[in-house]
Amino acid sequence: MNGFFWGPYLHAAQYNIGDKGFPFTLFESMRNNRYQGWLIGGGIGVGYEYALAKHWNIGAEIGVGYTYLDYTKNACEVCGRQRDDTSHHYFGL
């Protein structure tokens, strides 16, 4: 493994998350809401692998991709009235 490489990727998930705290107040709305839904997406990554020794390598990679999310947002982590039923398109590095 040495040199340039590229590769496509796909991902899919089904999720139900709520009542979670993240450091530095990231995703603060997850503390008081529950999100339930699914996502699907994919992309491509390119990189370069450097040989340091016979059994040691180091590499760098960058990728770009797209994800479609479909979810409902509920008032609390376990139960509660539905606040929103929506979808979201995410495109990023």
C-alpha positions in Angstrom: 0.0 0.0 0.0 1.8 3.0 -1.3 0.8 5.9 -3.5 -2.4 7.4 -4.8 -5.8 5.8 -4.2 -9.5 6.7 -4.6 -12.7 5.0 -3.6 -16.5 5.4 -3.5 -18.6 4.9 -0.4 -22.2 4.4 0.5 -23.9 4.8 3.8 -27.4 4.2 5.2 -28.8 4.3 8.7 -32.0 4.3 10.8 -31.9 6.3 14.0 -33.8 7.3 17.1 -31.8 9.6 19.3 -32.6 12.1 22.0 -31.7 13.3 25.5 -28.0 13.4 24.5 -25.5 16.1 25.5 -22.5 16.8 23.4 -19.5 18.8 24.4 -19.2 22.5 23.7 -23.0 22.8 23.2 -22.9 21.0 19.8 -26.3 19.8 18.7 -28.0 21.5 21.7 -31.5 20.6 20.3 -30.8 16.9 21.0 -31.0 17.5 24.7 -34.7 18.5 24.7 -35.9 16.7 21.5 -36.0 13.3 20.0 -35.2 12.7 16.4 -36.4 9.5 14.6 -35.8 8.7 10.9 -33.5 7.3 8.3 -30.7 8.5 6.1 -28.9 7.4 2.9 -26.0 8.8 1.0 -22.7 8.4 -0.7 -19.6 10.0 -2.1 -16.0 9.6 -3.2 -12.7 10.0 -1.5 -9.2 10.5 -2.8 -5.9 10.3 -1.0 -2.2 9.3 -0.8 -0.5 6.7 1.3 3.1 7.1 2.4 5.3 4.2 3.4 7.3 4.9 6.6 8.7 1.4 7.1 8.0 -2.2 6.1 4.9 -2.4 8.3 4.1 1.3 8.9 2.2 3.7 6.6 0.6 7.0 7.0 -2.0 8.5 4.7 -4.1 11.6 3.9 -7.5 11.6 2.4 -10.3 14.0 1.4 -13.8 13.2 0.3 -17.0 14.8 -0.8 -20.4 13.4 -0.4 -24.2 13.8 -0.2 -26.7 12.6 2.4 -30.5 12.7 2.4 -32.2 12.6 5.9 -35.9 12.0 6.5 -37.0 12.4 10.2 -39.6 13.5 12.7 -38.8 15.7 15.6 -40.7 15.0 18.9 -41.0 17.2 22.0 -39.1 15.0 24.5 -36.6 12.2 24.4 -39.1 9.3 25.0 -42.6 10.6 24.2 -44.4 13.9 23.5 -46.1 15.5 20.6 -44.6 15.7 17.2 -43.0 19.0 16.4 -41.8 18.6 12.9 -41.9 16.0 10.0 -39.2 17.0 7.5 -36.3 16.1 5.4 -32.8 17.5 5.0 -30.2 17.5 2.1 -26.6 17.6 3.2 -23.7 18.1 0.9 -20.2 18.5 2.3 -16.5 17.6 2.6 
